[in-house]
């Protein structure tokens, strides 16, 4: 489910395609054809729908999470439209008014989300990933154009639309995976939360209890001592002192926390090794 913010971004461009989603299917498509250019490439004919250019203040900002939600929404809408399109393989479904309405409505939903992605103002770090999403969405645009032309002309000649729909799902899915990786990197670059003393004490007791198979005694006490020393080293380790970029330092800290959530000796060793790898020195 897309966030409220993502829905707001979508609403900002809904008016662009509002006329596609009201009234009988054929009437809607006739109105569309009367207001846009009909491009006629070799092979299949198609109707191309493009977003209207907005003023400088028309673009809306979005976070990385917003972009992931919008792209995921686009992928789901593409899959839903593809399912409706597949129904046309049976008998005379293409001429069924209900099928045409559902098909055009599904394509209109894709257009709304695609326009949102094209018109959104993304943070600089996500521009390349977003461009890959927009480029991948062109496959949906081509499929939609072919289907709209076929309905407009009342001619069931749109075989290439199936290929474009399949390519759209593949390419948008790959672009979404890349965008998610980029957002994940940003999340890892944020400073992890401070260590809670009570939680740390519990973690040490569990780790040392498992190690020594006891809750007291010399081995248990030595283990607790090592854990406390490692925790102290972690708490007094800073990016500027290690001469490591803060974002890289935070990414190291987050990764080692994930790998060693309840063992401070292992976490300390992980951080020292990773910092040595970055700086090219011995820690």
C-alpha positions as CSV (number, residue, x, y, z in Angstrom):
1,X,0.0,0.0,0.0
2,X,1.5,3.3,-1.0
3,X,2.0,5.9,1.7
4,X,-0.2,9.0,2.1
5,X,2.6,11.1,0.7
6,X,2.8,8.9,-2.4
7,X,-0.9,9.2,-2.9
8,X,-0.6,13.0,-2.7
9,X,2.1,12.9,-5.3
10,X,-0.2,10.8,-7.6
11,X,-3.0,13.2,-7.0
12,X,-0.9,16.1,-8.3
13,X,-0.9,14.6,-11.8
14,X,-4.3,12.8,-11.8
15,X,-6.0,15.7,-13.6
16,X,-3.7,15.1,-16.5
17,X,-5.4,11.8,-17.2
18,X,-8.8,12.4,-15.6
19,X,-10.6,12.5,-18.9
20,X,-9.3,8.9,-19.6
21,X,-11.1,7.5,-16.7
22,X,-14.7,8.8,-17.0
23,X,-17.5,7.9,-19.4
24,X,-17.9,5.0,-21.8
25,X,-14.7,3.4,-23.0
26,X,-15.0,4.3,-26.7
27,X,-16.1,7.8,-25.9
28,X,-13.1,8.3,-23.7
29,X,-10.7,7.1,-26.3
30,X,-12.3,9.2,-29.0
31,X,-11.8,12.3,-26.8
32,X,-8.2,11.3,-26.2
33,X,-7.6,10.8,-29.9
34,X,-9.0,14.3,-30.6
35,X,-6.5,16.0,-28.2
36,X,-3.3,14.1,-28.9
37,X,-1.1,13.3,-31.8
38,X,-1.6,9.9,-33.3
39,X,1.9,8.5,-34.2
40,X,2.0,5.9,-37.0
41,X,5.2,3.8,-36.9
42,X,5.7,0.8,-39.1
43,X,3.8,-2.2,-37.9
44,X,1.3,-1.8,-35.1
45,X,-0.4,1.6,-34.8
46,X,-0.7,3.2,-31.4
47,X,-2.0,6.2,-29.5
48,X,0.7,7.9,-27.4
49,X,-0.3,9.7,-24.2
50,X,2.3,12.1,-22.7
51,X,2.1,14.1,-19.5
52,X,1.5,17.8,-19.8
53,X,4.4,20.1,-19.1
54,X,4.0,21.9,-15.8
55,X,5.5,25.2,-14.5
56,X,8.6,25.4,-12.3
57,X,6.5,25.0,-9.2
58,X,4.5,22.0,-10.5
59,X,7.2,19.4,-9.6
60,X,6.8,17.7,-6.2
61,X,9.7,16.5,-4.0
62,X,9.9,12.9,-3.0
63,X,12.1,10.8,-0.7
64,X,13.7,7.6,-1.6
65,X,11.0,5.7,0.2
66,X,8.4,7.6,-1.8
67,X,10.1,6.6,-5.1
68,X,10.2,3.0,-4.0
69,X,6.5,3.0,-3.2
70,X,5.5,4.7,-6.5
71,X,7.6,2.3,-8.5
72,X,6.2,-0.7,-6.7
73,X,2.7,0.7,-7.3
74,X,3.5,1.0,-11.0
75,X,4.7,-2.6,-11.1
76,X,1.5,-3.8,-9.5
77,X,-0.7,-1.7,-11.8
78,X,1.3,-3.1,-14.8
79,X,0.7,-6.7,-13.6
80,X,-3.0,-6.0,-13.1
81,X,-3.4,-4.5,-16.6
82,X,-1.4,-7.4,-18.1
83,X,-3.9,-9.8,-16.5
84,X,-6.8,-7.9,-18.1
85,X,-5.0,-7.9,-21.4
86,X,-4.5,-11.6,-21.3
87,X,-8.3,-12.0,-21.2
88,X,-8.4,-10.8,-24.8
89,X,-6.8,-14.0,-26.0
90,X,-10.2,-15.7,-25.5
91,X,-12.8,-15.6,-28.3
92,X,-14.5,-12.2,-28.8
93,X,-13.4,-10.6,-25.5
94,X,-11.9,-7.7,-27.3
95,X,-15.3,-6.5,-28.4
96,X,-16.8,-6.8,-24.9
97,X,-17.6,-3.2,-23.6
98,X,-16.9,-4.2,-20.0
99,X,-13.4,-5.6,-20.9
100,X,-12.6,-2.4,-22.8
101,X,-13.6,-0.3,-19.8
102,X,-11.5,-2.3,-17.5
103,X,-8.6,-2.3,-19.9
104,X,-8.6,1.5,-20.4
105,X,-9.1,2.1,-16.7
106,X,-6.1,-0.1,-15.9
107,X,-4.0,1.7,-18.5
108,X,-5.1,5.1,-17.1
109,X,-3.8,4.0,-13.7
110,X,-0.5,3.1,-15.2
111,X,-0.4,6.6,-16.8
112,X,-1.1,8.4,-13.6
113,X,1.7,6.6,-11.7
114,X,4.1,6.9,-14.6
115,X,3.4,10.6,-14.9
116,X,4.0,11.0,-11.2
117,X,7.4,9.4,-11.6
118,X,8.3,11.5,-14.6
119,X,7.2,14.8,-12.9
120,X,8.5,14.2,-9.4
121,X,11.6,16.0,-8.2
122,X,13.9,13.4,-6.8
123,X,17.0,14.0,-4.5
124,X,20.2,14.0,-6.6
125,X,21.4,10.6,-5.3
126,X,18.3,9.0,-6.8
127,X,18.2,10.7,-10.2
128,X,20.0,7.9,-12.1
129,X,17.9,5.2,-10.4
130,X,14.7,7.1,-11.1
131,X,15.7,7.6,-14.8
132,X,16.0,3.9,-15.1
133,X,12.5,3.4,-13.7
134,X,11.1,6.0,-16.1
135,X,12.8,4.5,-19.1
136,X,11.6,1.0,-18.1
137,X,8.0,2.4,-17.9
138,X,8.2,3.3,-21.6
139,X,7.4,-0.4,-22.3
140,X,4.1,0.1,-20.5
141,X,3.5,3.2,-22.5
142,X,4.1,1.4,-25.8
143,X,1.8,-1.4,-24.8
144,X,-0.9,1.0,-23.8
145,X,-0.6,3.0,-27.0
146,X,-1.0,-0.2,-29.2
147,X,-4.1,-1.3,-27.2
148,X,-5.7,2.1,-27.3
149,X,-5.2,2.4,-31.1
150,X,-6.8,-1.1,-31.5
151,X,-9.8,-0.1,-29.5
152,X,-10.1,3.3,-31.2
153,X,-10.1,1.6,-34.6
154,X,-12.2,-1.4,-33.4
155,X,-9.6,-3.7,-34.8
156,X,-8.1,-6.5,-32.6
157,X,-4.6,-6.1,-33.9
158,X,-2.3,-5.6,-31.0
159,X,-0.1,-8.7,-30.6
160,X,3.0,-6.6,-29.8
161,X,1.3,-5.2,-26.7
162,X,1.7,-8.5,-25.0
163,X,5.5,-8.3,-25.6
164,X,5.7,-4.7,-24.3
165,X,3.7,-5.6,-21.2
166,X,6.0,-8.5,-20.4
167,X,9.1,-6.3,-21.0
168,X,7.6,-3.6,-18.8
169,X,7.2,-5.9,-15.9
170,X,10.7,-7.2,-16.3
171,X,12.4,-3.8,-16.7
172,X,10.4,-2.0,-14.0
173,X,11.0,-4.9,-11.6
174,X,14.8,-4.6,-12.3
175,X,14.7,-0.8,-11.9
176,X,12.8,-1.2,-8.6
177,X,15.4,-3.6,-7.3
178,X,18.1,-1.1,-8.1
179,X,16.2,1.8,-6.5
180,X,15.6,-0.3,-3.3
181,X,19.4,-1.0,-3.2
182,X,20.1,2.7,-3.4
183,X,17.6,3.5,-0.7
184,X,19.1,0.7,1.5
185,X,22.6,2.2,1.1
186,X,21.2,5.6,2.3
187,X,19.6,3.9,5.3
188,X,22.9,2.2,6.2
189,X,24.7,5.5,5.9
190,X,22.6,7.0,8.8
191,X,24.1,6.8,12.2
192,X,22.7,3.8,14.1
193,X,21.0,4.4,17.5
194,X,23.2,4.7,20.6
195,X,23.8,1.5,22.6
196,X,21.4,1.1,25.5
197,X,23.3,0.0,28.7
198,X,20.6,-2.2,30.0
199,X,20.1,-4.0,26.6
200,X,23.9,-4.3,26.3
201,X,24.1,-5.9,29.8
202,X,21.5,-8.5,28.8
203,X,23.3,-9.3,25.6
204,X,26.6,-9.8,27.4
205,X,25.0,-12.1,30.0
206,X,23.4,-14.2,27.2
207,X,26.6,-14.4,25.1
208,X,28.8,-15.2,28.1
209,X,26.3,-17.6,29.5
210,X,26.2,-19.5,26.2
211,X,30.1,-19.4,26.0
212,X,30.8,-20.6,29.6
213,X,27.6,-22.6,30.1
214,X,27.2,-20.9,33.4
215,X,26.0,-17.6,34.9
216,X,29.0,-17.1,37.1
217,X,32.5,-18.3,37.7
218,X,36.0,-17.4,36.3
219,X,35.2,-18.2,32.6
220,X,32.0,-16.2,32.8
221,X,33.7,-13.2,34.5
222,X,36.5,-13.2,31.9
223,X,34.0,-13.2,29.1
224,X,32.0,-10.3,30.6
225,X,35.3,-8.4,31.0
226,X,36.1,-8.9,27.3
227,X,32.6,-7.9,26.2
228,X,32.8,-4.7,28.4
229,X,36.1,-3.8,26.9
230,X,34.8,-4.3,23.4
231,X,31.8,-2.2,24.1
232,X,34.0,0.6,25.5
233,X,36.1,0.5,22.3
234,X,33.0,0.7,20.1
235,X,31.6,3.6,22.1
236,X,34.9,5.6,21.8
237,X,35.4,4.9,18.1
238,X,34.6,7.9,15.8
239,X,34.8,8.5,12.1
240,X,37.0,11.6,12.4
241,X,39.5,9.7,14.7
242,X,39.6,6.8,12.2
243,X,39.9,9.2,9.3
244,X,37.0,7.5,7.5
245,X,34.1,9.3,5.7
246,X,31.2,9.6,8.1
247,X,28.8,7.8,5.7
248,X,31.2,5.0,5.2
249,X,31.8,4.7,8.9
250,X,28.1,4.5,9.6
251,X,27.6,1.9,7.0
252,X,30.4,-0.2,8.6
253,X,28.8,0.3,12.0
254,X,25.4,-0.7,10.8
255,X,26.7,-3.8,9.0
256,X,28.7,-5.0,12.0
257,X,25.7,-4.4,14.2
258,X,23.5,-6.5,11.9
259,X,26.2,-9.3,11.8
260,X,26.9,-9.2,15.6
261,X,23.8,-7.9,17.3
262,X,24.5,-9.5,20.8
263,X,28.3,-10.0,20.7
264,X,30.3,-6.9,21.3
265,X,33.7,-8.7,20.9
266,X,32.6,-9.9,17.4
267,X,31.2,-6.4,16.6
268,X,34.4,-4.7,17.6
269,X,36.5,-7.0,15.6
270,X,34.2,-6.6,12.6
271,X,34.5,-2.7,12.8
272,X,38.3,-2.8,13.2
273,X,38.7,-5.1,10.2
274,X,36.3,-3.1,8.0
275,X,38.0,0.2,8.9
276,X,41.4,-1.3,8.1
277,X,40.1,-2.5,4.7
278,X,38.9,1.1,3.9
279,X,42.0,2.9,5.1
280,X,44.4,0.3,3.7
281,X,46.2,0.0,7.1
282,X,46.5,-2.3,10.0
283,X,44.2,-1.7,12.9
